[in-house]
Every structure is written in structure tokens, then in C-alpha cells.
Amino acid sequence: MSTPPRQKRLTPADILALKGNCPVVSLTAYTTPMARLLDPHCDFLLVGDSLGMVLYGMDTTVGVTMEMMIAHGQAVMRGVSRACVIIDMPFGSYQESKEQAFRSAARIMKETGCDGVKLEGGAEMAETVAFLVERGIPVLGHVGLMPQQVNTSGGYRSKGHSEKEADKIRRDARAIDEAGAFAIVIEGTVEPLARDISGSVSAATIGIGASPACDGQILVSDDMLGLFNDFKPRFVKHYAELAQVISKAAEDYAGEVRTRAFPGPEHTFQPRPKS
Ligand code: KIV
């Protein structure tokens, strides 16, 4: 199976051009079949490092590796024909220096064929973002609640409640914008702050737990599909209840196997009549 031709899919520049025109639609995707299902409806798909928690059951995203991101990035690329694809840079692959970030980002782009990378961080990452953009790598920034910093930032709590914290997030977004990011994810911030940032940066802002005034929205697909019974943060809306659907299907299957109702004659191969 080959990757569809590049020119048919949206680019980071197309995503930026939607700012002020039409809200950007984005979801996470980690596999080929899911990418195929989401592709017709989304402007960009994010191969998020949330896959560490969603697919691999990790407690945080800190343990996610380059190899995991590249393997899932390749899988998603095989499933898209319209959406732009952005891949998260995992923790430890870019924070050390701008040169390390370039090496990691270039590897992700070359080995997957994706359209750009995402990295978390504010003012402290601005020089790195500019370094990548100047060298041909489109960057999606990520400010506010930054899951890779969960060990130093006091956990998964919403941000920007104090004026000091709000000011820092504002400065972070401005720095990443000035560094040339085509878009910036704003995660888990108080609503007026996300609204304010969206109106003051030239990059497209992509909200998650942020504001309807952002230039677009993103959710983790598995969250919005209702695949987790025990996890529903305030910012997630369920557009389906797949956990129930899957449990019921598994229960029905188990019942039919135990009563020998499955497989039926239509599911078995009978010997061909002898000629
Ligand atoms: O890793 C991820 O899926 C993300 C989104 C939630 C924005 O960063």
C-alpha cells in the first residue's frame, strides 16, 4: 500500500489560510483504519504522543519514543488522501538543542512523509521553532497545559487562572507565533485567555479545553468516540459511546461461542461437491 500523492492533501499553509475564514477541524489518529475514517472530515490529523496513554496504557506521554511516533506516523500516512498530517515530537527528542530538534524532526518527516511536526513549549522553544521553520520544517506549537511537562508543572490542571500564569501563556504563544509556527495548540486554559491569544497571533490557534473562539478545535479521537468509560474530562464531548458498543459486541460473541451458536453454517467452509 503506497502513500497517496502529496499534491492532493492539505498543507500547513492551507491550514493557516483557514484562519479568519473557516474553523479548522482536527482529530488525533494513530492507525491506518482510523485515519481512513477521519480523513474525509478533518483538515489535519495529529499523530499525537497521547498514543502512549491511549494505545499503550502509559500513565503519561513521557515514555513515548521516536520509534513509536514514526511507526504510527507511517500507519496514518497510509490512510489519508485529503488531510494534512502532523506528528508529535516525543519528549526528549527536541528539548536539548535546536540541532537535536532538527535531526529528530527531519527523521520524522523523511521516514513518514508527514507534513509537519508538533512540539510543546513556549518562549524557551522559540529559537528552536524558528530554526526548524527556516530549514523547511512546518511547526505546530503547543502552549498552556503541556502534557510532557506534567512532572514539573503540577499535573493535568487547567492553566491561566492567575494573572501571572495567564501572562506567561500569552508570552509563550506570542513567542511561538513570532518564531513562525503555522498553528498553535492551546490546551487546557481559561476561556478568555485562549480567546485573547487567538485574536492577537497570526498563527491559527487550535483549541482543546480552550475556547470556541480558537481558529480550530482538536480532540483525542478515542475520547470523543467514548472509548473510555472511566475518563471524561470537562472539555471532552462524546459523539458516540463506542465503549458500550464494543462491550456489548464482545458479550454477544462470548455468549454465542459458549452456546455454539457461532459459527453458523454460513461462516464455515463445506467440502466442494465431487465432480
Ligand atoms: O498528543 C496529543 O494528542 C495532543 C493533542 C491532545 C493536542 O497533543
Residues whose N, C-alpha, C, O or C-beta is under 5 A from the ligand:
A	BS01	KIV	T28 G48 D49 S50 V185
